[in-house]
Structures are given as structure tokens and as C-alpha cells.
Amino acid sequence: MSSSVETRQVNRDSLFLLAQLRVDGQETVHRIKVRNLSAGGMMAEGDAKVLRGALVSVDLRNIGWIEGSVAWKQDDRFGIAFVDEIDPKKARAPVTIKNTAPTTAPNMRKI
């Protein structure tokens, strides 16, 4: 028999990110804080009204929208189990913005 302590030994990245959360059946998009993140899920904090078992989607930086379900809820914190695993290190990476400006300065001629 495995204990809950053994099952919680999955690698998690402790971090602080802001993310967007949509709850299935609700129009509102909530802003939440991501407190820790692993390949299979995350702990979030925010005032979103979620219940255990609710289907949700989370927009994570550098990853995009991820589907999951609420695994637990306590006060304003809740756990989300992802449907598909992610690479949590991508969310830690700096946001990259594509530069559309020319890579060299234009040739200016004096008239």
C-alpha cells in the first residue's frame, strides 16, 4: 500500500507565475497565481470559484492552454491535475518576443 507522502514525491518547481483560468461552463476568465508546477499538475491560488472534479483550462506562459481537473481545494488554493503532461521548465523560461525590426540599421545617405 502506498502512502500519500510517497505519491507526492513527484518533481515540482516552486515558482510564482500569473496565469489565466477558465472553468468549464463559466464565461469568466480568472487570473490566478501558480505556486508550484510539475509535469502532471499544479497548485494555484486565487478567488476562482472551483469545486473538486471541475474541468478547467489554464493558460501557462510559454506553454498555452492546458486542460485539467480540480484535484483538491482548500480556502483560496487548489490543485489541478493535467489531462496531458507538460514540460514545466518551459513555463520558467523568459517570454520571447519576436523582433520584426530589421537586424541591421538602414543605410542613411547625406543629401
Phi, psi and omega in degrees: 000129181264141181272164179295333178295318180296320183285346181265010182273018177291143178298128177232143173261117173281131183198176175226108177230154170262144181215168176255143181230132172243133177259131181307129178089357178245145180280328188291139171257124184260144172268127182231163175257132176267118183266324171208158190215135174227177180300327186258356181177188183204162169251131181239160177224134178169177184266017177296135178274096181239152176240153177303132180094348180296141175277134183222163171230138181236132176264104181261139180306134178066000181242315182104196184283128180239134178269148179193190177221152180286120183270328179201162179214134175212115183056238181260013177248149179205154179256143178238126174264122181285148175291315179240143179292152178237173171260100185297338180294333178298323181292335178281335184294149177298149177289132179257134179246127180289130180269118180263359179285154178300149182281342177236152180290146179295150180281111181263125178251141174279139180255000000 
